[in-house]
Amino acid sequence: MIITYDIVSDKEAKLKEAAKIACNFWNRFIIPKSPVVIRLGTFKSKGFVIARAYKPYSNKGVVFGPIEFNVKYLDLYDALDIAGTVIHEIGHTLGIGWNKWKDLFHRYTGEFLLQYWEEVPDLQYMTVETGFGPGTQYSHWDEKEFNLELMTGFKDPTEEVLPVTIAVMRLLGHTVIEELAKLTGLDELMEQAEGVVFSRSDDVEKIDKSHSEKTEIMEELYF
Ligand SMILES: [Zn+2]
């Protein structure tokens, strides 16, 4: 079981480079319960949308997470900037914001149910975002409290990752193979991921990555 990518369209191989970093990031920490394919492509718009992520779908046991980037903005960002966004969206594809996640917390307060604290103790300190409406609400950490964290609903120029963002994956059915020891800058983690040589290519060969479905937009990122 692995997290991998499929490039539908690209610009100067930027999405491919970003996808590698993003997949390496997650493959370092977890083994997903089923194979995950992040499908990256481009779209053309004169508007201010940088990227849009579509609702994940599954086919023959493989979970697909489609993301498209506006070509208009691709020149402005380097692979690491794009990788940050892809890492966030993989977080959603792995379950943050849908399926089982929705049963983990109180809808009104955004606080996690007591019964999950034992398995992931840090959840007692976490709150889910309950504001900002569809796309942001219920599918991120609380923006006010966790502003710069990777899985808040708004992108920041510098972001950081809390250990609980990795640990919560356990409750979403995945296997955590490495804990994140402490709050760590996303840049630092991406640099480490960049240096990893992708060594499980045999596993990837066996996955049919080409399956495509059109699903509704889950989240949009604006300039
Ligand atoms: Zn998001």
Residues whose N, C-alpha, C, O or C-beta is under 5 A from the ligand:
A	BS01	ZN	G135 S139 T152 E219
